[in-house]
Structure formats: structure tokens, C-alpha cells
């Protein structure tokens, strides 16, 4: 019998990691091109700006089609604010904070050596933009329109029609 380890099929998370790795390479290439263009134009400030942008920044602002969204949060962060993700919305996948097996050298906190990078694991992080959620104030407006008084019906009330008059 074949166990899960013996099969060649990749699990969905592994497939997403491969796709994100490929998109990250595109983001790195774009960032490198923008740095080079700025340096060739003699714009050191602009070159520094592009050099300081993270891969996640490049993914969210230049690789993914985000329709101009500026605010990205996890499902739980939106939920904590009282917002709900709209039905059918798909998350933007980016790299999460690294977790790893680094030994507790507090002097190394300023930088990560190449040896440490091999021991780190970057999990996937799923983000939703402000355009993919209904915020708490939007939900309140939908449930209770302003200026409208709710009518209560009584079981014993008679129906009044125009043909009586």
C-alpha cells in the first residue's frame, strides 16, 4: 500500500507555497529592475526606497490585482474589528513571520545569517483587503436604514383599504 508520503501528488498548501515562491521571484525581479532604473537615473533616494520594500509589499502593490486596496489584514484581525469577509472572496497569500529553530543568541537578533536562513520556515499568511470585507458600520447601515421607523404588526389589527371610503 502507498502511504501519503509515497504519493507524488502535492498537498494544496505545498502547491500554494510553490506558486507564492514563483510570484516572489517576479516581485524580486521587479524590485531589482526598479532599483537599477533609479540608480541609472541618479536617484539614490528612489533606489533606497525600492531597496527597502519587502517582497510582501511588492506582491500586494505590484504583482496581485488588488484594485487599489491599501489596507490588508488577516481574517481574525478583520473579525476583531467587527468586520466580515464577503462571501466568495479569495485571500491574498503572502509570507508570514518566520519561525525556526534558531538557537537563542540574542546578539544575532539584529540580523539573520545564511546558516540561520536554512533553519527558518516562512509560513503562508492569508490577507483580505478593505474592499473584500463589510465593516461593522456598513453592516449596521444595511440592517437599520436611517430615518425609517420599524412598523410592528398586531395580530388583531384590521386591514384598511381605499375601497371602504
Phi and psi in radians as a Rosetta constraint file:
Dihedral C 1 N 2 CA 2 C 2 CIRCULARHARMONIC -1.601 0.35
Dihedral N 2 CA 2 C 2 N 3 CIRCULARHARMONIC 2.319 0.35
Dihedral C 2 N 3 CA 3 C 3 CIRCULARHARMONIC -1.595 0.35
Dihedral N 3 CA 3 C 3 N 4 CIRCULARHARMONIC 3.012 0.35
Dihedral C 3 N 4 CA 4 C 4 CIRCULARHARMONIC -1.050 0.35
Dihedral N 4 CA 4 C 4 N 5 CIRCULARHARMONIC -0.529 0.35
Dihedral C 4 N 5 CA 5 C 5 CIRCULARHARMONIC -1.234 0.35
Dihedral N 5 CA 5 C 5 N 6 CIRCULARHARMONIC -0.453 0.35
Dihedral C 5 N 6 CA 6 C 6 CIRCULARHARMONIC -1.459 0.35
Dihedral N 6 CA 6 C 6 N 7 CIRCULARHARMONIC -0.321 0.35
Dihedral C 6 N 7 CA 7 C 7 CIRCULARHARMONIC -1.365 0.35
Dihedral N 7 CA 7 C 7 N 8 CIRCULARHARMONIC 2.631 0.35
Dihedral C 7 N 8 CA 8 C 8 CIRCULARHARMONIC -1.530 0.35
Dihedral N 8 CA 8 C 8 N 9 CIRCULARHARMONIC -0.192 0.35
Dihedral C 8 N 9 CA 9 C 9 CIRCULARHARMONIC -1.198 0.35
Dihedral N 9 CA 9 C 9 N 10 CIRCULARHARMONIC 2.425 0.35
Dihedral C 9 N 10 CA 10 C 10 CIRCULARHARMONIC -1.698 0.35
Dihedral N 10 CA 10 C 10 N 11 CIRCULARHARMONIC 2.518 0.35
Dihedral C 10 N 11 CA 11 C 11 CIRCULARHARMONIC -1.283 0.35
Dihedral N 11 CA 11 C 11 N 12 CIRCULARHARMONIC 2.808 0.35
Dihedral C 11 N 12 CA 12 C 12 CIRCULARHARMONIC -1.018 0.35
Dihedral N 12 CA 12 C 12 N 13 CIRCULARHARMONIC -0.652 0.35
Dihedral C 12 N 13 CA 13 C 13 CIRCULARHARMONIC -1.145 0.35
Dihedral N 13 CA 13 C 13 N 14 CIRCULARHARMONIC -0.723 0.35
Dihedral C 13 N 14 CA 14 C 14 CIRCULARHARMONIC -1.090 0.35
Dihedral N 14 CA 14 C 14 N 15 CIRCULARHARMONIC -0.720 0.35
Dihedral C 14 N 15 CA 15 C 15 CIRCULARHARMONIC -1.091 0.35
Dihedral N 15 CA 15 C 15 N 16 CIRCULARHARMONIC -0.719 0.35
Dihedral C 15 N 16 CA 16 C 16 CIRCULARHARMONIC -1.133 0.35
Dihedral N 16 CA 16 C 16 N 17 CIRCULARHARMONIC -0.666 0.35
Dihedral C 16 N 17 CA 17 C 17 CIRCULARHARMONIC -1.098 0.35
Dihedral N 17 CA 17 C 17 N 18 CIRCULARHARMONIC -0.704 0.35
Dihedral C 17 N 18 CA 18 C 18 CIRCULARHARMONIC -1.142 0.35
Dihedral N 18 CA 18 C 18 N 19 CIRCULARHARMONIC -0.793 0.35
Dihedral C 18 N 19 CA 19 C 19 CIRCULARHARMONIC -1.078 0.35
Dihedral N 19 CA 19 C 19 N 20 CIRCULARHARMONIC -0.786 0.35
Dihedral C 19 N 20 CA 20 C 20 CIRCULARHARMONIC -1.124 0.35
Dihedral N 20 CA 20 C 20 N 21 CIRCULARHARMONIC -0.637 0.35
Dihedral C 20 N 21 CA 21 C 21 CIRCULARHARMONIC -1.081 0.35
Dihedral N 21 CA 21 C 21 N 22 CIRCULARHARMONIC -0.761 0.35
Dihedral C 21 N 22 CA 22 C 22 CIRCULARHARMONIC -1.132 0.35
Dihedral N 22 CA 22 C 22 N 23 CIRCULARHARMONIC -0.759 0.35
Dihedral C 22 N 23 CA 23 C 23 CIRCULARHARMONIC -1.123 0.35
Dihedral N 23 CA 23 C 23 N 24 CIRCULARHARMONIC -0.620 0.35
Dihedral C 23 N 24 CA 24 C 24 CIRCULARHARMONIC -1.138 0.35
Dihedral N 24 CA 24 C 24 N 25 CIRCULARHARMONIC -0.652 0.35
Dihedral C 24 N 25 CA 25 C 25 CIRCULARHARMONIC -1.107 0.35
Dihedral N 25 CA 25 C 25 N 26 CIRCULARHARMONIC -0.701 0.35
Dihedral C 25 N 26 CA 26 C 26 CIRCULARHARMONIC -1.088 0.35
Dihedral N 26 CA 26 C 26 N 27 CIRCULARHARMONIC -0.729 0.35
Dihedral C 26 N 27 CA 27 C 27 CIRCULARHARMONIC -1.135 0.35
Dihedral N 27 CA 27 C 27 N 28 CIRCULARHARMONIC -0.714 0.35
Dihedral C 27 N 28 CA 28 C 28 CIRCULARHARMONIC -1.106 0.35
Dihedral N 28 CA 28 C 28 N 29 CIRCULARHARMONIC -0.735 0.35
Dihedral C 28 N 29 CA 29 C 29 CIRCULARHARMONIC -1.128 0.35
Dihedral N 29 CA 29 C 29 N 30 CIRCULARHARMONIC -0.717 0.35
Dihedral C 29 N 30 CA 30 C 30 CIRCULARHARMONIC -1.110 0.35
Dihedral N 30 CA 30 C 30 N 31 CIRCULARHARMONIC -0.787 0.35
Dihedral C 30 N 31 CA 31 C 31 CIRCULARHARMONIC -1.067 0.35
Dihedral N 31 CA 31 C 31 N 32 CIRCULARHARMONIC -0.775 0.35
Dihedral C 31 N 32 CA 32 C 32 CIRCULARHARMONIC -1.080 0.35
Dihedral N 32 CA 32 C 32 N 33 CIRCULARHARMONIC -0.709 0.35
Dihedral C 32 N 33 CA 33 C 33 CIRCULARHARMONIC -1.124 0.35
Dihedral N 33 CA 33 C 33 N 34 CIRCULARHARMONIC -0.740 0.35
Dihedral C 33 N 34 CA 34 C 34 CIRCULARHARMONIC -1.165 0.35
Dihedral N 34 CA 34 C 34 N 35 CIRCULARHARMONIC -0.642 0.35
Dihedral C 34 N 35 CA 35 C 35 CIRCULARHARMONIC -1.122 0.35
Dihedral N 35 CA 35 C 35 N 36 CIRCULARHARMONIC -0.827 0.35
Dihedral C 35 N 36 CA 36 C 36 CIRCULARHARMONIC -1.062 0.35
Dihedral N 36 CA 36 C 36 N 37 CIRCULARHARMONIC -0.789 0.35
Dihedral C 36 N 37 CA 37 C 37 CIRCULARHARMONIC -1.071 0.35
Dihedral N 37 CA 37 C 37 N 38 CIRCULARHARMONIC -0.714 0.35
Dihedral C 37 N 38 CA 38 C 38 CIRCULARHARMONIC -1.168 0.35
Dihedral N 38 CA 38 C 38 N 39 CIRCULARHARMONIC -0.723 0.35
Dihedral C 38 N 39 CA 39 C 39 CIRCULARHARMONIC -1.132 0.35
Dihedral N 39 CA 39 C 39 N 40 CIRCULARHARMONIC -0.731 0.35
Dihedral C 39 N 40 CA 40 C 40 CIRCULARHARMONIC -1.136 0.35
Dihedral N 40 CA 40 C 40 N 41 CIRCULARHARMONIC -0.509 0.35
Dihedral C 40 N 41 CA 41 C 41 CIRCULARHARMONIC -1.496 0.35
Dihedral N 41 CA 41 C 41 N 42 CIRCULARHARMONIC 0.001 0.35
Dihedral C 41 N 42 CA 42 C 42 CIRCULARHARMONIC 1.290 0.35
Dihedral N 42 CA 42 C 42 N 43 CIRCULARHARMONIC 0.410 0.35
Dihedral C 42 N 43 CA 43 C 43 CIRCULARHARMONIC -1.813 0.35
Dihedral N 43 CA 43 C 43 N 44 CIRCULARHARMONIC 1.419 0.35
Dihedral C 43 N 44 CA 44 C 44 CIRCULARHARMONIC -1.149 0.35
Dihedral N 44 CA 44 C 44 N 45 CIRCULARHARMONIC -0.594 0.35
Dihedral C 44 N 45 CA 45 C 45 CIRCULARHARMONIC -1.118 0.35
Dihedral N 45 CA 45 C 45 N 46 CIRCULARHARMONIC -0.729 0.35
Dihedral C 45 N 46 CA 46 C 46 CIRCULARHARMONIC -1.193 0.35
Dihedral N 46 CA 46 C 46 N 47 CIRCULARHARMONIC -0.668 0.35
Dihedral C 46 N 47 CA 47 C 47 CIRCULARHARMONIC -1.098 0.35
Dihedral N 47 CA 47 C 47 N 48 CIRCULARHARMONIC -0.742 0.35
Dihedral C 47 N 48 CA 48 C 48 CIRCULARHARMONIC -1.103 0.35
Dihedral N 48 CA 48 C 48 N 49 CIRCULARHARMONIC -0.702 0.35
Dihedral C 48 N 49 CA 49 C 49 CIRCULARHARMONIC -1.005 0.35
Dihedral N 49 CA 49 C 49 N 50 CIRCULARHARMONIC -0.886 0.35
Dihedral C 49 N 50 CA 50 C 50 CIRCULARHARMONIC -1.170 0.35
Dihedral N 50 CA 50 C 50 N 51 CIRCULARHARMONIC -0.604 0.35
Dihedral C 50 N 51 CA 51 C 51 CIRCULARHARMONIC -1.174 0.35
Dihedral N 51 CA 51 C 51 N 52 CIRCULARHARMONIC -0.474 0.35
Dihedral C 51 N 52 CA 52 C 52 CIRCULARHARMONIC -1.534 0.35
Dihedral N 52 CA 52 C 52 N 53 CIRCULARHARMONIC -0.094 0.35
Dihedral C 52 N 53 CA 53 C 53 CIRCULARHARMONIC -1.354 0.35
Dihedral N 53 CA 53 C 53 N 54 CIRCULARHARMONIC 2.377 0.35
Dihedral C 53 N 54 CA 54 C 54 CIRCULARHARMONIC -1.417 0.35
Dihedral N 54 CA 54 C 54 N 55 CIRCULARHARMONIC 2.897 0.35
Dihedral C 54 N 55 CA 55 C 55 CIRCULARHARMONIC -1.087 0.35
Dihedral N 55 CA 55 C 55 N 56 CIRCULARHARMONIC -0.738 0.35
Dihedral C 55 N 56 CA 56 C 56 CIRCULARHARMONIC -1.051 0.35
Dihedral N 56 CA 56 C 56 N 57 CIRCULARHARMONIC -0.701 0.35
Dihedral C 56 N 57 CA 57 C 57 CIRCULARHARMONIC -1.051 0.35
Dihedral N 57 CA 57 C 57 N 58 CIRCULARHARMONIC -0.804 0.35
Dihedral C 57 N 58 CA 58 C 58 CIRCULARHARMONIC -1.130 0.35
Dihedral N 58 CA 58 C 58 N 59 CIRCULARHARMONIC -0.691 0.35
Dihedral C 58 N 59 CA 59 C 59 CIRCULARHARMONIC -1.077 0.35
Dihedral N 59 CA 59 C 59 N 60 CIRCULARHARMONIC -0.854 0.35
Dihedral C 59 N 60 CA 60 C 60 CIRCULARHARMONIC -1.281 0.35
Dihedral N 60 CA 60 C 60 N 61 CIRCULARHARMONIC -0.497 0.35
Dihedral C 60 N 61 CA 61 C 61 CIRCULARHARMONIC -1.797 0.35
Dihedral N 61 CA 61 C 61 N 62 CIRCULARHARMONIC -0.322 0.35
Dihedral C 61 N 62 CA 62 C 62 CIRCULARHARMONIC -2.339 0.35
Dihedral N 62 CA 62 C 62 N 63 CIRCULARHARMONIC -0.365 0.35
Dihedral C 62 N 63 CA 63 C 63 CIRCULARHARMONIC -1.720 0.35
Dihedral N 63 CA 63 C 63 N 64 CIRCULARHARMONIC -0.921 0.35
Dihedral C 63 N 64 CA 64 C 64 CIRCULARHARMONIC -1.322 0.35
Dihedral N 64 CA 64 C 64 N 65 CIRCULARHARMONIC 2.639 0.35
Dihedral C 64 N 65 CA 65 C 65 CIRCULARHARMONIC -1.518 0.35
Dihedral N 65 CA 65 C 65 N 66 CIRCULARHARMONIC 1.657 0.35
Dihedral C 65 N 66 CA 66 C 66 CIRCULARHARMONIC -1.819 0.35
Dihedral N 66 CA 66 C 66 N 67 CIRCULARHARMONIC 0.052 0.35
Dihedral C 66 N 67 CA 67 C 67 CIRCULARHARMONIC 0.941 0.35
Dihedral N 67 CA 67 C 67 N 68 CIRCULARHARMONIC 0.633 0.35
Dihedral C 67 N 68 CA 68 C 68 CIRCULARHARMONIC 1.390 0.35
Dihedral N 68 CA 68 C 68 N 69 CIRCULARHARMONIC 0.240 0.35
Dihedral C 68 N 69 CA 69 C 69 CIRCULARHARMONIC -1.122 0.35
Dihedral N 69 CA 69 C 69 N 70 CIRCULARHARMONIC 2.523 0.35
Dihedral C 69 N 70 CA 70 C 70 CIRCULARHARMONIC -2.095 0.35
Dihedral N 70 CA 70 C 70 N 71 CIRCULARHARMONIC -0.304 0.35
Dihedral C 70 N 71 CA 71 C 71 CIRCULARHARMONIC -2.063 0.35
Dihedral N 71 CA 71 C 71 N 72 CIRCULARHARMONIC 2.103 0.35
Dihedral C 71 N 72 CA 72 C 72 CIRCULARHARMONIC -2.178 0.35
Dihedral N 72 CA 72 C 72 N 73 CIRCULARHARMONIC 2.305 0.35
Dihedral C 72 N 73 CA 73 C 73 CIRCULARHARMONIC -2.511 0.35
Dihedral N 73 CA 73 C 73 N 74 CIRCULARHARMONIC 2.809 0.35
Dihedral C 73 N 74 CA 74 C 74 CIRCULARHARMONIC -1.306 0.35
Dihedral N 74 CA 74 C 74 N 75 CIRCULARHARMONIC 2.915 0.35
Dihedral C 74 N 75 CA 75 C 75 CIRCULARHARMONIC -0.965 0.35
Dihedral N 75 CA 75 C 75 N 76 CIRCULARHARMONIC -0.799 0.35
Dihedral C 75 N 76 CA 76 C 76 CIRCULARHARMONIC -1.181 0.35
Dihedral N 76 CA 76 C 76 N 77 CIRCULARHARMONIC -0.606 0.35
Dihedral C 76 N 77 CA 77 C 77 CIRCULARHARMONIC -1.150 0.35
Dihedral N 77 CA 77 C 77 N 78 CIRCULARHARMONIC -0.737 0.35
Dihedral C 77 N 78 CA 78 C 78 CIRCULARHARMONIC -1.132 0.35
Dihedral N 78 CA 78 C 78 N 79 CIRCULARHARMONIC -0.735 0.35
Dihedral C 78 N 79 CA 79 C 79 CIRCULARHARMONIC -1.070 0.35
Dihedral N 79 CA 79 C 79 N 80 CIRCULARHARMONIC -0.693 0.35
Dihedral C 79 N 80 CA 80 C 80 CIRCULARHARMONIC -1.095 0.35
Dihedral N 80 CA 80 C 80 N 81 CIRCULARHARMONIC -0.474 0.35
Dihedral C 80 N 81 CA 81 C 81 CIRCULARHARMONIC -1.517 0.35
Dihedral N 81 CA 81 C 81 N 82 CIRCULARHARMONIC -0.021 0.35
Dihedral C 81 N 82 CA 82 C 82 CIRCULARHARMONIC 1.533 0.35
Dihedral N 82 CA 82 C 82 N 83 CIRCULARHARMONIC 0.150 0.35
Dihedral C 82 N 83 CA 83 C 83 CIRCULARHARMONIC -1.618 0.35
Dihedral N 83 CA 83 C 83 N 84 CIRCULARHARMONIC 2.734 0.35
Dihedral C 83 N 84 CA 84 C 84 CIRCULARHARMONIC -2.193 0.35
Dihedral N 84 CA 84 C 84 N 85 CIRCULARHARMONIC 2.518 0.35
Dihedral C 84 N 85 CA 85 C 85 CIRCULARHARMONIC -1.332 0.35
Dihedral N 85 CA 85 C 85 N 86 CIRCULARHARMONIC 2.331 0.35
Dihedral C 85 N 86 CA 86 C 86 CIRCULARHARMONIC -1.121 0.35
Dihedral N 86 CA 86 C 86 N 87 CIRCULARHARMONIC 2.531 0.35
Dihedral C 86 N 87 CA 87 C 87 CIRCULARHARMONIC -1.048 0.35
Dihedral N 87 CA 87 C 87 N 88 CIRCULARHARMONIC 2.355 0.35
Dihedral C 87 N 88 CA 88 C 88 CIRCULARHARMONIC 1.511 0.35
Dihedral N 88 CA 88 C 88 N 89 CIRCULARHARMONIC -0.073 0.35
Dihedral C 88 N 89 CA 89 C 89 CIRCULARHARMONIC -1.280 0.35
Dihedral N 89 CA 89 C 89 N 90 CIRCULARHARMONIC 2.473 0.35
Dihedral C 89 N 90 CA 90 C 90 CIRCULARHARMONIC -1.851 0.35
Dihedral N 90 CA 90 C 90 N 91 CIRCULARHARMONIC 2.429 0.35
Dihedral C 90 N 91 CA 91 C 91 CIRCULARHARMONIC -1.290 0.35
Dihedral N 91 CA 91 C 91 N 92 CIRCULARHARMONIC 2.685 0.35
Dihedral C 91 N 92 CA 92 C 92 CIRCULARHARMONIC -1.578 0.35
Dihedral N 92 CA 92 C 92 N 93 CIRCULARHARMONIC 2.213 0.35
Dihedral C 92 N 93 CA 93 C 93 CIRCULARHARMONIC -1.706 0.35
Dihedral N 93 CA 93 C 93 N 94 CIRCULARHARMONIC 2.209 0.35
Dihedral C 93 N 94 CA 94 C 94 CIRCULARHARMONIC -2.311 0.35
Dihedral N 94 CA 94 C 94 N 95 CIRCULARHARMONIC 3.097 0.35
Dihedral C 94 N 95 CA 95 C 95 CIRCULARHARMONIC -1.440 0.35
Dihedral N 95 CA 95 C 95 N 96 CIRCULARHARMONIC 2.348 0.35
Dihedral C 95 N 96 CA 96 C 96 CIRCULARHARMONIC -1.494 0.35
Dihedral N 96 CA 96 C 96 N 97 CIRCULARHARMONIC 3.132 0.35
Dihedral C 96 N 97 CA 97 C 97 CIRCULARHARMONIC -1.117 0.35
Dihedral N 97 CA 97 C 97 N 98 CIRCULARHARMONIC 2.386 0.35
Dihedral C 97 N 98 CA 98 C 98 CIRCULARHARMONIC -1.190 0.35
Dihedral N 98 CA 98 C 98 N 99 CIRCULARHARMONIC 2.493 0.35
Dihedral C 98 N 99 CA 99 C 99 CIRCULARHARMONIC -2.178 0.35
Dihedral N 99 CA 99 C 99 N 100 CIRCULARHARMONIC 2.552 0.35
Dihedral C 99 N 100 CA 100 C 100 CIRCULARHARMONIC -2.891 0.35
Dihedral N 100 CA 100 C 100 N 101 CIRCULARHARMONIC -2.906 0.35
Dihedral C 100 N 101 CA 101 C 101 CIRCULARHARMONIC -1.927 0.35
Dihedral N 101 CA 101 C 101 N 102 CIRCULARHARMONIC 0.535 0.35
Dihedral C 101 N 102 CA 102 C 102 CIRCULARHARMONIC -1.078 0.35
Dihedral N 102 CA 102 C 102 N 103 CIRCULARHARMONIC 2.403 0.35
Dihedral C 102 N 103 CA 103 C 103 CIRCULARHARMONIC -1.249 0.35
Dihedral N 103 CA 103 C 103 N 104 CIRCULARHARMONIC 2.654 0.35
Dihedral C 103 N 104 CA 104 C 104 CIRCULARHARMONIC -1.256 0.35
Dihedral N 104 CA 104 C 104 N 105 CIRCULARHARMONIC 0.752 0.35
Dihedral C 104 N 105 CA 105 C 105 CIRCULARHARMONIC -1.291 0.35
Dihedral N 105 CA 105 C 105 N 106 CIRCULARHARMONIC 1.877 0.35
Dihedral C 105 N 106 CA 106 C 106 CIRCULARHARMONIC -1.291 0.35
Dihedral N 106 CA 106 C 106 N 107 CIRCULARHARMONIC -0.347 0.35
Dihedral C 106 N 107 CA 107 C 107 CIRCULARHARMONIC -1.192 0.35
Dihedral N 107 CA 107 C 107 N 108 CIRCULARHARMONIC -0.449 0.35
Dihedral C 107 N 108 CA 108 C 108 CIRCULARHARMONIC -1.428 0.35
Dihedral N 108 CA 108 C 108 N 109 CIRCULARHARMONIC -0.079 0.35
Dihedral C 108 N 109 CA 109 C 109 CIRCULARHARMONIC -1.013 0.35
Dihedral N 109 CA 109 C 109 N 110 CIRCULARHARMONIC -0.430 0.35
Dihedral C 109 N 110 CA 110 C 110 CIRCULARHARMONIC -1.286 0.35
Dihedral N 110 CA 110 C 110 N 111 CIRCULARHARMONIC -0.474 0.35
Dihedral C 110 N 111 CA 111 C 111 CIRCULARHARMONIC -2.634 0.35
Dihedral N 111 CA 111 C 111 N 112 CIRCULARHARMONIC 2.824 0.35
Dihedral C 111 N 112 CA 112 C 112 CIRCULARHARMONIC -2.042 0.35
Dihedral N 112 CA 112 C 112 N 113 CIRCULARHARMONIC 2.131 0.35
Dihedral C 112 N 113 CA 113 C 113 CIRCULARHARMONIC -1.293 0.35
Dihedral N 113 CA 113 C 113 N 114 CIRCULARHARMONIC 2.896 0.35
Dihedral C 113 N 114 CA 114 C 114 CIRCULARHARMONIC -1.126 0.35
Dihedral N 114 CA 114 C 114 N 115 CIRCULARHARMONIC -0.567 0.35
Dihedral C 114 N 115 CA 115 C 115 CIRCULARHARMONIC -1.135 0.35
Dihedral N 115 CA 115 C 115 N 116 CIRCULARHARMONIC -0.703 0.35
Dihedral C 115 N 116 CA 116 C 116 CIRCULARHARMONIC -1.177 0.35
Dihedral N 116 CA 116 C 116 N 117 CIRCULARHARMONIC -0.610 0.35
Dihedral C 116 N 117 CA 117 C 117 CIRCULARHARMONIC -1.047 0.35
Dihedral N 117 CA 117 C 117 N 118 CIRCULARHARMONIC -0.581 0.35
Dihedral C 117 N 118 CA 118 C 118 CIRCULARHARMONIC -1.177 0.35
Dihedral N 118 CA 118 C 118 N 119 CIRCULARHARMONIC -0.448 0.35
Dihedral C 118 N 119 CA 119 C 119 CIRCULARHARMONIC -1.641 0.35
Dihedral N 119 CA 119 C 119 N 120 CIRCULARHARMONIC -0.078 0.35
Dihedral C 119 N 120 CA 120 C 120 CIRCULARHARMONIC -1.547 0.35
Dihedral N 120 CA 120 C 120 N 121 CIRCULARHARMONIC 2.636 0.35
Dihedral C 120 N 121 CA 121 C 121 CIRCULARHARMONIC -2.176 0.35
Dihedral N 121 CA 121 C 121 N 122 CIRCULARHARMONIC 2.166 0.35
Dihedral C 121 N 122 CA 122 C 122 CIRCULARHARMONIC -1.736 0.35
Dihedral N 122 CA 122 C 122 N 123 CIRCULARHARMONIC 1.870 0.35
Dihedral C 122 N 123 CA 123 C 123 CIRCULARHARMONIC -1.281 0.35
Dihedral N 123 CA 123 C 123 N 124 CIRCULARHARMONIC 2.889 0.35
Dihedral C 123 N 124 CA 124 C 124 CIRCULARHARMONIC -1.438 0.35
Dihedral N 124 CA 124 C 124 N 125 CIRCULARHARMONIC 2.522 0.35
Dihedral C 124 N 125 CA 125 C 125 CIRCULARHARMONIC -2.190 0.35
Dihedral N 125 CA 125 C 125 N 126 CIRCULARHARMONIC 2.292 0.35
Dihedral C 125 N 126 CA 126 C 126 CIRCULARHARMONIC -1.839 0.35
Dihedral N 126 CA 126 C 126 N 127 CIRCULARHARMONIC 2.083 0.35
Dihedral C 126 N 127 CA 127 C 127 CIRCULARHARMONIC -2.061 0.35
Dihedral N 127 CA 127 C 127 N 128 CIRCULARHARMONIC 2.614 0.35
Dihedral C 127 N 128 CA 128 C 128 CIRCULARHARMONIC -2.147 0.35
Dihedral N 128 CA 128 C 128 N 129 CIRCULARHARMONIC 2.539 0.35
Dihedral C 128 N 129 CA 129 C 129 CIRCULARHARMONIC -1.623 0.35
Dihedral N 129 CA 129 C 129 N 130 CIRCULARHARMONIC 2.951 0.35
Dihedral C 129 N 130 CA 130 C 130 CIRCULARHARMONIC -1.107 0.35
Dihedral N 130 CA 130 C 130 N 131 CIRCULARHARMONIC -0.332 0.35
Dihedral C 130 N 131 CA 131 C 131 CIRCULARHARMONIC -1.435 0.35
Dihedral N 131 CA 131 C 131 N 132 CIRCULARHARMONIC -0.166 0.35
Dihedral C 131 N 132 CA 132 C 132 CIRCULARHARMONIC -1.814 0.35
Dihedral N 132 CA 132 C 132 N 133 CIRCULARHARMONIC 0.048 0.35
Dihedral C 132 N 133 CA 133 C 133 CIRCULARHARMONIC -2.194 0.35
Dihedral N 133 CA 133 C 133 N 134 CIRCULARHARMONIC 2.789 0.35
Dihedral C 133 N 134 CA 134 C 134 CIRCULARHARMONIC -1.871 0.35
Dihedral N 134 CA 134 C 134 N 135 CIRCULARHARMONIC 2.019 0.35
Dihedral C 134 N 135 CA 135 C 135 CIRCULARHARMONIC -1.327 0.35
Dihedral N 135 CA 135 C 135 N 136 CIRCULARHARMONIC 2.837 0.35
Dihedral C 135 N 136 CA 136 C 136 CIRCULARHARMONIC -0.982 0.35
Dihedral N 136 CA 136 C 136 N 137 CIRCULARHARMONIC -0.754 0.35
Dihedral C 136 N 137 CA 137 C 137 CIRCULARHARMONIC -1.173 0.35
Dihedral N 137 CA 137 C 137 N 138 CIRCULARHARMONIC -0.543 0.35
Dihedral C 137 N 138 CA 138 C 138 CIRCULARHARMONIC -1.198 0.35
Dihedral N 138 CA 138 C 138 N 139 CIRCULARHARMONIC -0.687 0.35
Dihedral C 138 N 139 CA 139 C 139 CIRCULARHARMONIC -1.148 0.35
Dihedral N 139 CA 139 C 139 N 140 CIRCULARHARMONIC -0.661 0.35
Dihedral C 139 N 140 CA 140 C 140 CIRCULARHARMONIC -1.158 0.35
Dihedral N 140 CA 140 C 140 N 141 CIRCULARHARMONIC -0.678 0.35
Dihedral C 140 N 141 CA 141 C 141 CIRCULARHARMONIC -1.130 0.35
Dihedral N 141 CA 141 C 141 N 142 CIRCULARHARMONIC -0.662 0.35
Dihedral C 141 N 142 CA 142 C 142 CIRCULARHARMONIC -1.193 0.35
Dihedral N 142 CA 142 C 142 N 143 CIRCULARHARMONIC -0.579 0.35
Dihedral C 142 N 143 CA 143 C 143 CIRCULARHARMONIC -1.447 0.35
Dihedral N 143 CA 143 C 143 N 144 CIRCULARHARMONIC -0.559 0.35
Dihedral C 143 N 144 CA 144 C 144 CIRCULARHARMONIC -2.386 0.35
Dihedral N 144 CA 144 C 144 N 145 CIRCULARHARMONIC 1.644 0.35
Dihedral C 144 N 145 CA 145 C 145 CIRCULARHARMONIC -1.080 0.35
Dihedral N 145 CA 145 C 145 N 146 CIRCULARHARMONIC 2.504 0.35
Dihedral C 145 N 146 CA 146 C 146 CIRCULARHARMONIC -1.161 0.35
Dihedral N 146 CA 146 C 146 N 147 CIRCULARHARMONIC 2.476 0.35
Dihedral C 146 N 147 CA 147 C 147 CIRCULARHARMONIC 1.346 0.35
Dihedral N 147 CA 147 C 147 N 148 CIRCULARHARMONIC -0.085 0.35
Dihedral C 147 N 148 CA 148 C 148 CIRCULARHARMONIC -1.715 0.35
Dihedral N 148 CA 148 C 148 N 149 CIRCULARHARMONIC 2.211 0.35
Dihedral C 148 N 149 CA 149 C 149 CIRCULARHARMONIC -1.580 0.35
Dihedral N 149 CA 149 C 149 N 150 CIRCULARHARMONIC 2.310 0.35
Dihedral C 149 N 150 CA 150 C 150 CIRCULARHARMONIC -1.291 0.35
Dihedral N 150 CA 150 C 150 N 151 CIRCULARHARMONIC 2.341 0.35
Dihedral C 150 N 151 CA 151 C 151 CIRCULARHARMONIC -1.607 0.35
Dihedral N 151 CA 151 C 151 N 152 CIRCULARHARMONIC 2.416 0.35
Dihedral C 151 N 152 CA 152 C 152 CIRCULARHARMONIC -1.924 0.35
Dihedral N 152 CA 152 C 152 N 153 CIRCULARHARMONIC 2.372 0.35
Dihedral C 152 N 153 CA 153 C 153 CIRCULARHARMONIC -1.792 0.35
Dihedral N 153 CA 153 C 153 N 154 CIRCULARHARMONIC 2.391 0.35
Dihedral C 153 N 154 CA 154 C 154 CIRCULARHARMONIC -1.810 0.35
Dihedral N 154 CA 154 C 154 N 155 CIRCULARHARMONIC 2.468 0.35
Dihedral C 154 N 155 CA 155 C 155 CIRCULARHARMONIC -1.101 0.35
Dihedral N 155 CA 155 C 155 N 156 CIRCULARHARMONIC -0.512 0.35
Dihedral C 155 N 156 CA 156 C 156 CIRCULARHARMONIC -1.669 0.35
Dihedral N 156 CA 156 C 156 N 157 CIRCULARHARMONIC 0.032 0.35
Dihedral C 156 N 157 CA 157 C 157 CIRCULARHARMONIC -1.236 0.35
Dihedral N 157 CA 157 C 157 N 158 CIRCULARHARMONIC 2.481 0.35
Dihedral C 157 N 158 CA 158 C 158 CIRCULARHARMONIC -1.537 0.35
Dihedral N 158 CA 158 C 158 N 159 CIRCULARHARMONIC 2.619 0.35
Dihedral C 158 N 159 CA 159 C 159 CIRCULARHARMONIC -1.495 0.35
Dihedral N 159 CA 159 C 159 N 160 CIRCULARHARMONIC 2.221 0.35
Dihedral C 159 N 160 CA 160 C 160 CIRCULARHARMONIC -1.813 0.35
Dihedral N 160 CA 160 C 160 N 161 CIRCULARHARMONIC 2.232 0.35
Dihedral C 160 N 161 CA 161 C 161 CIRCULARHARMONIC -2.150 0.35
Dihedral N 161 CA 161 C 161 N 162 CIRCULARHARMONIC 2.907 0.35
Dihedral C 161 N 162 CA 162 C 162 CIRCULARHARMONIC -1.211 0.35
Dihedral N 162 CA 162 C 162 N 163 CIRCULARHARMONIC -0.413 0.35
Dihedral C 162 N 163 CA 163 C 163 CIRCULARHARMONIC -1.296 0.35
Dihedral N 163 CA 163 C 163 N 164 CIRCULARHARMONIC -0.107 0.35
Dihedral C 163 N 164 CA 164 C 164 CIRCULARHARMONIC -1.346 0.35
Dihedral N 164 CA 164 C 164 N 165 CIRCULARHARMONIC -0.609 0.35
